[in-house]
Amino acid sequence: MTIKPLADRVVVKAVEAEETTKSGIILTSAAKEKPQVAEVVAVGPGGKVDGNDVVMYVKVGDRVLTSKYAGTEVKLDGEEFSIVRQSDILAIVE
């Protein structure tokens, strides 16, 4: 099964969070924050959204930073994804 986002929506998959800190402390799953870096899996077509033209700037495969509590989390075929608006993407990580 695949996800095809509509309008200005983007499907992203979180990149695994670091298991240890820079100083070498191992983090438990409860101590980890929700990862903000994600990989773009699918991109909607853009077009007219709420009367405004939306041009999609991200593409499949981009690594992006998203707002901390942005989007809707979905689980499909055992994998977790988030569907966010392009405006919830803060930056492309290069």
PDB file with one MODEL, atoms N, CA, C and O in Angstrom:
MODEL        1
ATOM      1  N   MET A   1       0.849  -1.166   0.000  1.00  0.00           N
ATOM      2  CA  MET A   1       0.000   0.000   0.000  1.00  0.00           C
ATOM      3  C   MET A   1       0.906   1.245   0.000  1.00  0.00           C
ATOM      4  O   MET A   1       1.956   1.251   0.643  1.00  0.00           O
ATOM      5  N   THR A   2       0.498   2.283  -0.716  1.00  0.00           N
ATOM      6  CA  THR A   2       1.272   3.520  -0.757  1.00  0.00           C
ATOM      7  C   THR A   2       0.418   4.695  -0.302  1.00  0.00           C
ATOM      8  O   THR A   2      -0.811   4.630  -0.316  1.00  0.00           O
ATOM      9  N   ILE A   3       1.082   5.756   0.097  1.00  0.00           N
ATOM     10  CA  ILE A   3       0.399   6.974   0.517  1.00  0.00           C
ATOM     11  C   ILE A   3       0.657   8.033  -0.544  1.00  0.00           C
ATOM     12  O   ILE A   3       1.808   8.301  -0.887  1.00  0.00           O
ATOM     13  N   LYS A   4      -0.404   8.636  -1.066  1.00  0.00           N
ATOM     14  CA  LYS A   4      -0.279   9.709  -2.045  1.00  0.00           C
ATOM     15  C   LYS A   4      -0.888  10.971  -1.428  1.00  0.00           C
ATOM     16  O   LYS A   4      -2.111  11.103  -1.373  1.00  0.00           O
ATOM     17  N   PRO A   5      -0.046  11.897  -0.966  1.00  0.00           N
ATOM     18  CA  PRO A   5      -0.573  13.092  -0.309  1.00  0.00           C
ATOM     19  C   PRO A   5      -1.272  14.032  -1.286  1.00  0.00           C
ATOM     20  O   PRO A   5      -0.950  14.058  -2.474  1.00  0.00           O
ATOM     21  N   LEU A   6      -2.222  14.796  -0.778  1.00  0.00           N
ATOM     22  CA  LEU A   6      -2.970  15.748  -1.589  1.00  0.00           C
ATOM     23  C   LEU A   6      -2.497  17.171  -1.303  1.00  0.00           C
ATOM     24  O   LEU A   6      -1.948  17.448  -0.237  1.00  0.00           O
ATOM     25  N   ALA A   7      -2.711  18.059  -2.254  1.00  0.00           N
ATOM     26  CA  ALA A   7      -2.439  19.500  -2.120  1.00  0.00           C
ATOM     27  C   ALA A   7      -1.019  19.764  -1.629  1.00  0.00           C
ATOM     28  O   ALA A   7      -0.055  19.315  -2.248  1.00  0.00           O
ATOM     29  N   ASP A   8      -0.886  20.490  -0.517  1.00  0.00           N
ATOM     30  CA  ASP A   8       0.439  20.886  -0.018  1.00  0.00           C
ATOM     31  C   ASP A   8       0.939  19.962   1.081  1.00  0.00           C
ATOM     32  O   ASP A   8       1.767  20.368   1.896  1.00  0.00           O
ATOM     33  N   ARG A   9       0.454  18.731   1.118  1.00  0.00           N
ATOM     34  CA  ARG A   9       0.868  17.773   2.148  1.00  0.00           C
ATOM     35  C   ARG A   9       2.140  17.033   1.720  1.00  0.00           C
ATOM     36  O   ARG A   9       2.394  16.829   0.533  1.00  0.00           O
ATOM     37  N   VAL A  10       2.928  16.638   2.726  1.00  0.00           N
ATOM     38  CA  VAL A  10       4.167  15.908   2.510  1.00  0.00           C
ATOM     39  C   VAL A  10       4.189  14.743   3.494  1.00  0.00           C
ATOM     40  O   VAL A  10       3.902  14.929   4.677  1.00  0.00           O
ATOM     41  N   VAL A  11       4.529  13.539   3.019  1.00  0.00           N
ATOM     42  CA  VAL A  11       4.658  12.373   3.889  1.00  0.00           C
ATOM     43  C   VAL A  11       6.132  12.236   4.245  1.00  0.00           C
ATOM     44  O   VAL A  11       6.989  12.173   3.363  1.00  0.00           O
ATOM     45  N   VAL A  12       6.424  12.189   5.552  1.00  0.00           N
ATOM     46  CA  VAL A  12       7.800  12.069   6.012  1.00  0.00           C
ATOM     47  C   VAL A  12       7.927  10.889   6.967  1.00  0.00           C
ATOM     48  O   VAL A  12       6.969  10.492   7.631  1.00  0.00           O
ATOM     49  N   LYS A  13       9.133  10.344   7.016  1.00  0.00           N
ATOM     50  CA  LYS A  13       9.439   9.255   7.933  1.00  0.00           C
ATOM     51  C   LYS A  13      10.584   9.724   8.817  1.00  0.00           C
ATOM     52  O   LYS A  13      11.626  10.149   8.318  1.00  0.00           O
ATOM     53  N   ALA A  14      10.393   9.648  10.126  1.00  0.00           N
ATOM     54  CA  ALA A  14      11.391  10.136  11.081  1.00  0.00           C
ATOM     55  C   ALA A  14      12.693   9.364  10.942  1.00  0.00           C
ATOM     56  O   ALA A  14      12.696   8.146  10.763  1.00  0.00           O
ATOM     57  N   VAL A  15      13.791  10.088  11.027  1.00  0.00           N
ATOM     58  CA  VAL A  15      15.117   9.488  11.058  1.00  0.00           C
ATOM     59  C   VAL A  15      15.380   9.094  12.501  1.00  0.00           C
ATOM     60  O   VAL A  15      15.061   9.854  13.415  1.00  0.00           O
ATOM     61  N   GLU A  16      15.953   7.927  12.721  1.00  0.00           N
ATOM     62  CA  GLU A  16      16.185   7.432  14.076  1.00  0.00           C
ATOM     63  C   GLU A  16      16.944   8.436  14.935  1.00  0.00           C
ATOM     64  O   GLU A  16      17.925   9.034  14.493  1.00  0.00           O
ATOM     65  N   ALA A  17      16.484   8.610  16.153  1.00  0.00           N
ATOM     66  CA  ALA A  17      17.127   9.517  17.103  1.00  0.00           C
ATOM     67  C   ALA A  17      18.428   8.906  17.602  1.00  0.00           C
ATOM     68  O   ALA A  17      18.615   7.689  17.571  1.00  0.00           O
ATOM     69  N   GLU A  18      19.306   9.760  18.054  1.00  0.00           N
ATOM     70  CA  GLU A  18      20.589   9.302  18.600  1.00  0.00           C
ATOM     71  C   GLU A  18      20.353   8.460  19.853  1.00  0.00           C
ATOM     72  O   GLU A  18      19.513   8.791  20.689  1.00  0.00           O
ATOM     73  N   GLU A  19      21.103   7.377  19.967  1.00  0.00           N
ATOM     74  CA  GLU A  19      21.010   6.499  21.135  1.00  0.00           C
ATOM     75  C   GLU A  19      21.862   7.014  22.285  1.00  0.00           C
ATOM     76  O   GLU A  19      21.577   6.723  23.447  1.00  0.00           O
ATOM     77  N   THR A  20      22.917   7.782  21.970  1.00  0.00           N
ATOM     78  CA  THR A  20      23.800   8.300  23.006  1.00  0.00           C
ATOM     79  C   THR A  20      24.012   9.793  22.791  1.00  0.00           C
ATOM     80  O   THR A  20      23.860  10.298  21.679  1.00  0.00           O
ATOM     81  N   THR A  21      24.360  10.486  23.855  1.00  0.00           N
ATOM     82  CA  THR A  21      24.667  11.907  23.749  1.00  0.00           C
ATOM     83  C   THR A  21      26.108  12.062  23.277  1.00  0.00           C
ATOM     84  O   THR A  21      26.843  11.079  23.183  1.00  0.00           O
ATOM     85  N   LYS A  22      26.510  13.292  22.981  1.00  0.00           N
ATOM     86  CA  LYS A  22      27.882  13.545  22.545  1.00  0.00           C
ATOM     87  C   LYS A  22      28.890  13.155  23.612  1.00  0.00           C
ATOM     88  O   LYS A  22      30.023  12.793  23.294  1.00  0.00           O
ATOM     89  N   SER A  23      28.488  13.227  24.875  1.00  0.00           N
ATOM     90  CA  SER A  23      29.402  12.872  25.959  1.00  0.00           C
ATOM     91  C   SER A  23      29.401  11.373  26.260  1.00  0.00           C
ATOM     92  O   SER A  23      30.129  10.923  27.145  1.00  0.00           O
ATOM     93  N   GLY A  24      28.586  10.589  25.528  1.00  0.00           N
ATOM     94  CA  GLY A  24      28.603   9.139  25.681  1.00  0.00           C
ATOM     95  C   GLY A  24      27.536   8.569  26.589  1.00  0.00           C
ATOM     96  O   GLY A  24      27.550   7.369  26.864  1.00  0.00           O
ATOM     97  N   ILE A  25      26.604   9.389  27.068  1.00  0.00           N
ATOM     98  CA  ILE A  25      25.532   8.896  27.937  1.00  0.00           C
ATOM     99  C   ILE A  25      24.482   8.206  27.071  1.00  0.00           C
ATOM    100  O   ILE A  25      24.002   8.777  26.092  1.00  0.00           O
ATOM    101  N   ILE A  26      24.130   6.979  27.437  1.00  0.00           N
ATOM    102  CA  ILE A  26      23.129   6.227  26.683  1.00  0.00           C
ATOM    103  C   ILE A  26      21.747   6.659  27.143  1.00  0.00           C
ATOM    104  O   ILE A  26      21.463   6.690  28.340  1.00  0.00           O
ATOM    105  N   LEU A  27      20.878   6.996  26.174  1.00  0.00           N
ATOM    106  CA  LEU A  27      19.527   7.471  26.479  1.00  0.00           C
ATOM    107  C   LEU A  27      18.525   6.325  26.451  1.00  0.00           C
ATOM    108  O   LEU A  27      18.602   5.447  25.591  1.00  0.00           O
ATOM    109  N   THR A  28      17.588   6.334  27.389  1.00  0.00           N
ATOM    110  CA  THR A  28      16.489   5.372  27.362  1.00  0.00           C
ATOM    111  C   THR A  28      15.435   5.889  26.384  1.00  0.00           C
ATOM    112  O   THR A  28      15.480   7.053  25.984  1.00  0.00           O
ATOM    113  N   SER A  29      14.515   5.056  26.008  1.00  0.00           N
ATOM    114  CA  SER A  29      13.478   5.490  25.059  1.00  0.00           C
ATOM    115  C   SER A  29      12.612   6.594  25.653  1.00  0.00           C
ATOM    116  O   SER A  29      12.110   7.439  24.912  1.00  0.00           O
ATOM    117  N   ALA A  30      12.424   6.610  26.969  1.00  0.00           N
ATOM    118  CA  ALA A  30      11.616   7.651  27.611  1.00  0.00           C
ATOM    119  C   ALA A  30      12.322   9.003  27.594  1.00  0.00           C
ATOM    120  O   ALA A  30      11.662  10.042  27.603  1.00  0.00           O
ATOM    121  N   ALA A  31      13.651   9.005  27.569  1.00  0.00           N
ATOM    122  CA  ALA A  31      14.413  10.252  27.622  1.00  0.00           C
ATOM    123  C   ALA A  31      14.607  10.880  26.239  1.00  0.00           C
ATOM    124  O   ALA A  31      14.991  12.045  26.128  1.00  0.00           O
ATOM    125  N   LYS A  32      14.341  10.112  25.203  1.00  0.00           N
ATOM    126  CA  LYS A  32      14.540  10.628  23.849  1.00  0.00           C
ATOM    127  C   LYS A  32      13.401  11.561  23.469  1.00  0.00           C
ATOM    128  O   LYS A  32      12.246  11.328  23.824  1.00  0.00           O
ATOM    129  N   GLU A  33      13.741  12.620  22.743  1.00  0.00           N
ATOM    130  CA  GLU A  33      12.716  13.511  22.221  1.00  0.00           C
ATOM    131  C   GLU A  33      12.251  12.985  20.874  1.00  0.00           C
ATOM    132  O   GLU A  33      12.949  12.211  20.219  1.00  0.00           O
ATOM    133  N   LYS A  34      11.068  13.414  20.472  1.00  0.00           N
ATOM    134  CA  LYS A  34      10.573  13.073  19.148  1.00  0.00           C
ATOM    135  C   LYS A  34      11.541  13.645  18.120  1.00  0.00           C
ATOM    136  O   LYS A  34      11.853  14.835  18.169  1.00  0.00           O
ATOM    137  N   PRO A  35      12.023  12.824  17.192  1.00  0.00           N
ATOM    138  CA  PRO A  35      12.977  13.338  16.212  1.00  0.00           C
ATOM    139  C   PRO A  35      12.346  14.406  15.328  1.00  0.00           C
ATOM    140  O   PRO A  35      11.191  14.287  14.920  1.00  0.00           O
ATOM    141  N   GLN A  36      13.110  15.440  15.040  1.00  0.00           N
ATOM    142  CA  GLN A  36      12.617  16.504  14.184  1.00  0.00           C
ATOM    143  C   GLN A  36      13.189  16.387  12.772  1.00  0.00           C
ATOM    144  O   GLN A  36      12.736  17.072  11.854  1.00  0.00           O
ATOM    145  N   VAL A  37      14.185  15.516  12.601  1.00  0.00           N
ATOM    146  CA  VAL A  37      14.749  15.296  11.275  1.00  0.00           C
ATOM    147  C   VAL A  37      14.005  14.124  10.657  1.00  0.00           C
ATOM    148  O   VAL A  37      13.844  13.078  11.286  1.00  0.00           O
ATOM    149  N   ALA A  38      13.552  14.303   9.426  1.00  0.00           N
ATOM    150  CA  ALA A  38      12.789  13.262   8.751  1.00  0.00           C
ATOM    151  C   ALA A  38      13.172  13.214   7.280  1.00  0.00           C
ATOM    152  O   ALA A  38      13.722  14.170   6.732  1.00  0.00           O
ATOM    153  N   GLU A  39      12.870  12.088   6.657  1.00  0.00           N
ATOM    154  CA  GLU A  39      13.113  11.927   5.229  1.00  0.00           C
ATOM    155  C   GLU A  39      11.774  12.010   4.499  1.00  0.00           C
ATOM    156  O   GLU A  39      10.790  11.399   4.916  1.00  0.00           O
ATOM    157  N   VAL A  40      11.748  12.769   3.410  1.00  0.00           N
ATOM    158  CA  VAL A  40      10.525  12.921   2.628  1.00  0.00           C
ATOM    159  C   VAL A  40      10.285  11.643   1.830  1.00  0.00           C
ATOM    160  O   VAL A  40      11.161  11.188   1.093  1.00  0.00           O
ATOM    161  N   VAL A  41       9.084  11.063   1.984  1.00  0.00           N
ATOM    162  CA  VAL A  41       8.714   9.821   1.317  1.00  0.00           C
ATOM    163  C   VAL A  41       7.816  10.093   0.115  1.00  0.00           C
ATOM    164  O   VAL A  41       7.920   9.408  -0.902  1.00  0.00           O
ATOM    165  N   ALA A  42       6.929  11.093   0.222  1.00  0.00           N
ATOM    166  CA  ALA A  42       6.014  11.442  -0.864  1.00  0.00           C
ATOM    167  C   ALA A  42       5.643  12.915  -0.745  1.00  0.00           C
ATOM    168  O   ALA A  42       5.610  13.474   0.351  1.00  0.00           O
ATOM    169  N   VAL A  43       5.364  13.538  -1.896  1.00  0.00           N
ATOM    170  CA  VAL A  43       5.043  14.966  -1.942  1.00  0.00           C
ATOM    171  C   VAL A  43       3.773  15.167  -2.751  1.00  0.00           C
ATOM    172  O   VAL A  43       3.608  14.590  -3.826  1.00  0.00           O
ATOM    173  N   GLY A  44       2.873  15.996  -2.218  1.00  0.00           N
ATOM    174  CA  GLY A  44       1.647  16.331  -2.934  1.00  0.00           C
ATOM    175  C   GLY A  44       1.943  17.239  -4.123  1.00  0.00           C
ATOM    176  O   GLY A  44       3.062  17.732  -4.263  1.00  0.00           O
ATOM    177  N   PRO A  45       0.949  17.462  -4.978  1.00  0.00           N
ATOM    178  CA  PRO A  45       1.162  18.243  -6.200  1.00  0.00           C
ATOM    179  C   PRO A  45       1.213  19.757  -6.006  1.00  0.00           C
ATOM    180  O   PRO A  45       1.616  20.475  -6.921  1.00  0.00           O
ATOM    181  N   GLY A  46       0.811  20.260  -4.830  1.00  0.00           N
ATOM    182  CA  GLY A  46       0.757  21.713  -4.643  1.00  0.00           C
ATOM    183  C   GLY A  46      -0.503  22.249  -5.297  1.00  0.00           C
ATOM    184  O   GLY A  46      -1.567  21.642  -5.175  1.00  0.00           O
ATOM    185  N   GLY A  47      -0.402  23.388  -5.995  1.00  0.00           N
ATOM    186  CA  GLY A  47      -1.559  23.982  -6.660  1.00  0.00           C
ATOM    187  C   GLY A  47      -2.239  25.009  -5.780  1.00  0.00           C
ATOM    188  O   GLY A  47      -1.589  25.658  -4.961  1.00  0.00           O
ATOM    189  N   LYS A  48      -3.543  25.160  -5.944  1.00  0.00           N
ATOM    190  CA  LYS A  48      -4.320  26.130  -5.163  1.00  0.00           C
ATOM    191  C   LYS A  48      -4.698  25.536  -3.816  1.00  0.00           C
ATOM    192  O   LYS A  48      -5.334  24.484  -3.744  1.00  0.00           O
ATOM    193  N   VAL A  49      -4.300  26.226  -2.746  1.00  0.00           N
ATOM    194  CA  VAL A  49      -4.657  25.818  -1.385  1.00  0.00           C
ATOM    195  C   VAL A  49      -5.177  27.054  -0.677  1.00  0.00           C
ATOM    196  O   VAL A  49      -4.456  28.040  -0.529  1.00  0.00           O
ATOM    197  N   ASP A  50      -6.426  27.005  -0.241  1.00  0.00           N
ATOM    198  CA  ASP A  50      -7.078  28.132   0.425  1.00  0.00           C
ATOM    199  C   ASP A  50      -6.996  29.407  -0.413  1.00  0.00           C
ATOM    200  O   ASP A  50      -6.817  30.497   0.130  1.00  0.00           O
ATOM    201  N   GLY A  51      -7.126  29.273  -1.733  1.00  0.00           N
ATOM    202  CA  GLY A  51      -7.104  30.425  -2.629  1.00  0.00           C
ATOM    203  C   GLY A  51      -5.727  30.944  -2.983  1.00  0.00           C
ATOM    204  O   GLY A  51      -5.614  31.914  -3.734  1.00  0.00           O
ATOM    205  N   ASN A  52      -4.675  30.325  -2.462  1.00  0.00           N
ATOM    206  CA  ASN A  52      -3.309  30.754  -2.759  1.00  0.00           C
ATOM    207  C   ASN A  52      -2.582  29.680  -3.566  1.00  0.00           C
ATOM    208  O   ASN A  52      -2.798  28.486  -3.362  1.00  0.00           O
ATOM    209  N   ASP A  53      -1.716  30.117  -4.487  1.00  0.00           N
ATOM    210  CA  ASP A  53      -0.891  29.166  -5.233  1.00  0.00           C
ATOM    211  C   ASP A  53       0.220  28.649  -4.337  1.00  0.00           C
ATOM    212  O   ASP A  53       0.911  29.435  -3.689  1.00  0.00           O
ATOM    213  N   VAL A  54       0.401  27.326  -4.293  1.00  0.00           N
ATOM    214  CA  VAL A  54       1.452  26.713  -3.490  1.00  0.00           C
ATOM    215  C   VAL A  54       2.400  25.969  -4.425  1.00  0.00           C
ATOM    216  O   VAL A  54       1.986  25.092  -5.183  1.00  0.00           O
ATOM    217  N   VAL A  55       3.675  26.334  -4.357  1.00  0.00           N
ATOM    218  CA  VAL A  55       4.717  25.649  -5.112  1.00  0.00           C
ATOM    219  C   VAL A  55       5.443  24.728  -4.141  1.00  0.00           C
ATOM    220  O   VAL A  55       5.843  25.162  -3.060  1.00  0.00           O
ATOM    221  N   MET A  56       5.618  23.470  -4.509  1.00  0.00           N
ATOM    222  CA  MET A  56       6.287  22.511  -3.633  1.00  0.00           C
ATOM    223  C   MET A  56       7.803  22.640  -3.797  1.00  0.00           C
ATOM    224  O   MET A  56       8.332  22.519  -4.902  1.00  0.00           O
ATOM    225  N   TYR A  57       8.490  22.889  -2.680  1.00  0.00           N
ATOM    226  CA  TYR A  57       9.942  23.083  -2.679  1.00  0.00           C
ATOM    227  C   TYR A  57      10.706  21.837  -2.258  1.00  0.00           C
ATOM    228  O   TYR A  57      11.912  21.750  -2.491  1.00  0.00           O
ATOM    229  N   VAL A  58      10.035  20.875  -1.646  1.00  0.00           N
ATOM    230  CA  VAL A  58      10.711  19.650  -1.220  1.00  0.00           C
ATOM    231  C   VAL A  58      10.451  18.548  -2.233  1.00  0.00           C
ATOM    232  O   VAL A  58       9.474  18.590  -2.981  1.00  0.00           O
ATOM    233  N   LYS A  59      11.337  17.564  -2.248  1.00  0.00           N
ATOM    234  CA  LYS A  59      11.166  16.425  -3.153  1.00  0.00           C
ATOM    235  C   LYS A  59      11.447  15.134  -2.392  1.00  0.00           C
ATOM    236  O   LYS A  59      12.033  15.162  -1.309  1.00  0.00           O
ATOM    237  N   VAL A  60      11.040  14.031  -2.943  1.00  0.00           N
ATOM    238  CA  VAL A  60      11.253  12.727  -2.318  1.00  0.00           C
ATOM    239  C   VAL A  60      12.751  12.517  -2.116  1.00  0.00           C
ATOM    240  O   VAL A  60      13.554  12.759  -3.017  1.00  0.00           O
ATOM    241  N   GLY A  61      13.107  12.067  -0.925  1.00  0.00           N
ATOM    242  CA  GLY A  61      14.507  11.814  -0.602  1.00  0.00           C
ATOM    243  C   GLY A  61      15.169  12.927   0.188  1.00  0.00           C
ATOM    244  O   GLY A  61      16.220  12.709   0.791  1.00  0.00           O
ATOM    245  N   ASP A  62      14.571  14.129   0.201  1.00  0.00           N
ATOM    246  CA  ASP A  62      15.131  15.235   0.993  1.00  0.00           C
ATOM    247  C   ASP A  62      15.064  14.892   2.481  1.00  0.00           C
ATOM    248  O   ASP A  62      14.119  14.247   2.936  1.00  0.00           O
ATOM    249  N   ARG A  63      16.072  15.329   3.228  1.00  0.00           N
ATOM    250  CA  ARG A  63      16.029  15.261   4.690  1.00  0.00           C
ATOM    251  C   ARG A  63      15.612  16.649   5.158  1.00  0.00           C
ATOM    252  O   ARG A  63      16.194  17.650   4.742  1.00  0.00           O
ATOM    253  N   VAL A  64      14.614  16.707   6.017  1.00  0.00           N
ATOM    254  CA  VAL A  64      14.045  17.983   6.425  1.00  0.00           C
ATOM    255  C   VAL A  64      13.912  18.071   7.943  1.00  0.00           C
ATOM    256  O   VAL A  64      13.893  17.059   8.643  1.00  0.00           O
ATOM    257  N   LEU A  65      13.820  19.310   8.433  1.00  0.00           N
ATOM    258  CA  LEU A  65      13.503  19.578   9.830  1.00  0.00           C
ATOM    259  C   LEU A  65      12.037  19.984   9.883  1.00  0.00           C
ATOM    260  O   LEU A  65      11.605  20.868   9.142  1.00  0.00           O
ATOM    261  N   THR A  66      11.272  19.337  10.758  1.00  0.00           N
ATOM    262  CA  THR A  66       9.858  19.670  10.885  1.00  0.00           C
ATOM    263  C   THR A  66       9.589  20.309  12.241  1.00  0.00           C
ATOM    264  O   THR A  66      10.385  20.174  13.171  1.00  0.00           O
ATOM    265  N   SER A  67       8.474  20.999  12.345  1.00  0.00           N
ATOM    266  CA  SER A  67       8.043  21.541  13.629  1.00  0.00           C
ATOM    267  C   SER A  67       7.856  20.372  14.597  1.00  0.00           C
ATOM    268  O   SER A  67       7.492  19.271  14.184  1.00  0.00           O
ATOM    269  N   LYS A  68       8.102  20.611  15.856  1.00  0.00           N
ATOM    270  CA  LYS A  68       8.113  19.544  16.858  1.00  0.00           C
ATOM    271  C   LYS A  68       6.794  18.764  16.937  1.00  0.00           C
ATOM    272  O   LYS A  68       6.811  17.535  17.011  1.00  0.00           O
ATOM    273  N   TYR A  69       5.676  19.450  16.924  1.00  0.00           N
ATOM    274  CA  TYR A  69       4.388  18.771  17.081  1.00  0.00           C
ATOM    275  C   TYR A  69       3.539  18.854  15.816  1.00  0.00           C
ATOM    276  O   TYR A  69       2.311  18.821  15.887  1.00  0.00           O
ATOM    277  N   ALA A  70       4.181  18.959  14.677  1.00  0.00           N
ATOM    278  CA  ALA A  70       3.467  19.125  13.409  1.00  0.00           C
ATOM    279  C   ALA A  70       2.958  17.792  12.879  1.00  0.00           C
ATOM    280  O   ALA A  70       3.524  16.733  13.151  1.00  0.00           O
ATOM    281  N   GLY A  71       1.884  17.875  12.122  1.00  0.00           N
ATOM    282  CA  GLY A  71       1.426  16.745  11.332  1.00  0.00           C
ATOM    283  C   GLY A  71       0.559  15.740  12.054  1.00  0.00           C
ATOM    284  O   GLY A  71       0.253  15.855  13.241  1.00  0.00           O
ATOM    285  N   THR A  72       0.182  14.751  11.270  1.00  0.00           N
ATOM    286  CA  THR A  72      -0.642  13.649  11.737  1.00  0.00           C
ATOM    287  C   THR A  72       0.162  12.373  11.580  1.00  0.00           C
ATOM    288  O   THR A  72       0.677  12.087  10.499  1.00  0.00           O
ATOM    289  N   GLU A  73       0.271  11.612  12.646  1.00  0.00           N
ATOM    290  CA  GLU A  73       1.028  10.367  12.598  1.00  0.00           C
ATOM    291  C   GLU A  73       0.127   9.245  12.119  1.00  0.00           C
ATOM    292  O   GLU A  73      -1.009   9.102  12.572  1.00  0.00           O
ATOM    293  N   VAL A  74       0.655   8.443  11.188  1.00  0.00           N
ATOM    294  CA  VAL A  74      -0.081   7.292  10.665  1.00  0.00           C
ATOM    295  C   VAL A  74       0.841   6.081  10.666  1.00  0.00           C
ATOM    296  O   VAL A  74       2.061   6.209  10.567  1.00  0.00           O
ATOM    297  N   LYS A  75       0.232   4.898  10.782  1.00  0.00           N
ATOM    298  CA  LYS A  75       0.995   3.658  10.743  1.00  0.00           C
ATOM    299  C   LYS A  75       0.468   2.850   9.567  1.00  0.00           C
ATOM    300  O   LYS A  75      -0.731   2.588   9.465  1.00  0.00           O
ATOM    301  N   LEU A  76       1.381   2.457   8.678  1.00  0.00           N
ATOM    302  CA  LEU A  76       0.988   1.735   7.467  1.00  0.00           C
ATOM    303  C   LEU A  76       1.974   0.609   7.233  1.00  0.00           C
ATOM    304  O   LEU A  76       3.180   0.845   7.155  1.00  0.00           O
ATOM    305  N   ASP A  77       1.481  -0.599   7.121  1.00  0.00           N
ATOM    306  CA  ASP A  77       2.327  -1.777   6.907  1.00  0.00           C
ATOM    307  C   ASP A  77       3.440  -1.880   7.945  1.00  0.00           C
ATOM    308  O   ASP A  77       4.561  -2.267   7.614  1.00  0.00           O
ATOM    309  N   GLY A  78       3.141  -1.538   9.198  1.00  0.00           N
ATOM    310  CA  GLY A  78       4.104  -1.662  10.278  1.00  0.00           C
ATOM    311  C   GLY A  78       5.106  -0.524  10.380  1.00  0.00           C
ATOM    312  O   GLY A  78       5.957  -0.545  11.270  1.00  0.00           O
ATOM    313  N   GLU A  79       5.035   0.471   9.499  1.00  0.00           N
ATOM    314  CA  GLU A  79       5.947   1.611   9.539  1.00  0.00           C
ATOM    315  C   GLU A  79       5.176   2.859   9.947  1.00  0.00           C
ATOM    316  O   GLU A  79       4.000   3.009   9.619  1.00  0.00           O
ATOM    317  N   GLU A  80       5.857   3.759  10.671  1.00  0.00           N
ATOM    318  CA  GLU A  80       5.225   4.990  11.119  1.00  0.00           C
ATOM    319  C   GLU A  80       5.650   6.162  10.239  1.00  0.00           C
ATOM    320  O   GLU A  80       6.834   6.350   9.960  1.00  0.00           O
ATOM    321  N   PHE A  81       4.671   6.938   9.814  1.00  0.00           N
ATOM    322  CA  PHE A  81       4.889   8.111   8.978  1.00  0.00           C
ATOM    323  C   PHE A  81       4.168   9.300   9.596  1.00  0.00           C
ATOM    324  O   PHE A  81       3.287   9.130  10.438  1.00  0.00           O
ATOM    325  N   SER A  82       4.540  10.489   9.179  1.00  0.00           N
ATOM    326  CA  SER A  82       3.804  11.696   9.537  1.00  0.00           C
ATOM    327  C   SER A  82       3.413  12.400   8.249  1.00  0.00           C
ATOM    328  O   SER A  82       4.191  12.453   7.296  1.00  0.00           O
ATOM    329  N   ILE A  83       2.211  12.936   8.230  1.00  0.00           N
ATOM    330  CA  ILE A  83       1.759  13.734   7.098  1.00  0.00           C
ATOM    331  C   ILE A  83       1.700  15.170   7.578  1.00  0.00           C
ATOM    332  O   ILE A  83       0.932  15.501   8.481  1.00  0.00           O
ATOM    333  N   VAL A  84       2.521  16.029   6.966  1.00  0.00           N
ATOM    334  CA  VAL A  84       2.628  17.430   7.381  1.00  0.00           C
ATOM    335  C   VAL A  84       2.351  18.344   6.192  1.00  0.00           C
ATOM    336  O   VAL A  84       2.475  17.935   5.037  1.00  0.00           O
ATOM    337  N   ARG A  85       1.979  19.571   6.488  1.00  0.00           N
ATOM    338  CA  ARG A  85       1.879  20.586   5.441  1.00  0.00           C
ATOM    339  C   ARG A  85       3.290  21.058   5.122  1.00  0.00           C
ATOM    340  O   ARG A  85       4.166  21.032   5.987  1.00  0.00           O
ATOM    341  N   GLN A  86       3.510  21.483   3.904  1.00  0.00           N
ATOM    342  CA  GLN A  86       4.823  21.978   3.538  1.00  0.00           C
ATOM    343  C   GLN A  86       5.228  23.152   4.446  1.00  0.00           C
ATOM    344  O   GLN A  86       6.412  23.328   4.734  1.00  0.00           O
ATOM    345  N   SER A  87       4.263  23.944   4.890  1.00  0.00           N
ATOM    346  CA  SER A  87       4.569  25.082   5.761  1.00  0.00           C
ATOM    347  C   SER A  87       5.069  24.648   7.146  1.00  0.00           C
ATOM    348  O   SER A  87       5.650  25.459   7.867  1.00  0.00           O
ATOM    349  N   ASP A  88       4.848  23.365   7.531  1.00  0.00           N
ATOM    350  CA  ASP A  88       5.366  22.857   8.800  1.00  0.00           C
ATOM    351  C   ASP A  88       6.815  22.395   8.687  1.00  0.00           C
ATOM    352  O   ASP A  88       7.435  22.047   9.692  1.00  0.00           O
ATOM    353  N   ILE A  89       7.358  22.391   7.469  1.00  0.00           N
ATOM    354  CA  ILE A  89       8.756  22.032   7.254  1.00  0.00           C
ATOM    355  C   ILE A  89       9.573  23.298   7.417  1.00  0.00           C
ATOM    356  O   ILE A  89       9.345  24.289   6.724  1.00  0.00           O
ATOM    357  N   LEU A  90      10.529  23.261   8.337  1.00  0.00           N
ATOM    358  CA  LEU A  90      11.309  24.435   8.662  1.00  0.00           C
ATOM    359  C   LEU A  90      12.522  24.614   7.760  1.00  0.00           C
ATOM    360  O   LEU A  90      12.893  25.744   7.442  1.00  0.00           O
ATOM    361  N   ALA A  91      13.153  23.501   7.337  1.00  0.00           N
ATOM    362  CA  ALA A  91      14.369  23.608   6.536  1.00  0.00           C
ATOM    363  C   ALA A  91      14.673  22.275   5.878  1.00  0.00           C
ATOM    364  O   ALA A  91      14.197  21.227   6.314  1.00  0.00           O
ATOM    365  N   ILE A  92      15.472  22.328   4.822  1.00  0.00           N
ATOM    366  CA  ILE A  92      16.000  21.132   4.180  1.00  0.00           C
ATOM    367  C   ILE A  92      17.420  20.943   4.709  1.00  0.00           C
ATOM    368  O   ILE A  92      18.221  21.878   4.693  1.00  0.00           O
ATOM    369  N   VAL A  93      17.726  19.749   5.172  1.00  0.00           N
ATOM    370  CA  VAL A  93      19.062  19.453   5.706  1.00  0.00           C
ATOM    371  C   VAL A  93      19.935  18.964   4.557  1.00  0.00           C
ATOM    372  O   VAL A  93      19.603  17.991   3.880  1.00  0.00           O
ATOM    373  N   GLU A  94      21.053  19.649   4.349  1.00  0.00           N
ATOM    374  CA  GLU A  94      21.959  19.256   3.253  1.00  0.00           C
ATOM    375  C   GLU A  94      23.236  18.695   3.792  1.00  0.00           C
ATOM    376  O   GLU A  94      24.116  18.313   3.021  1.00  0.00           O
TER     377      GLU A  94
ENDMDL
END
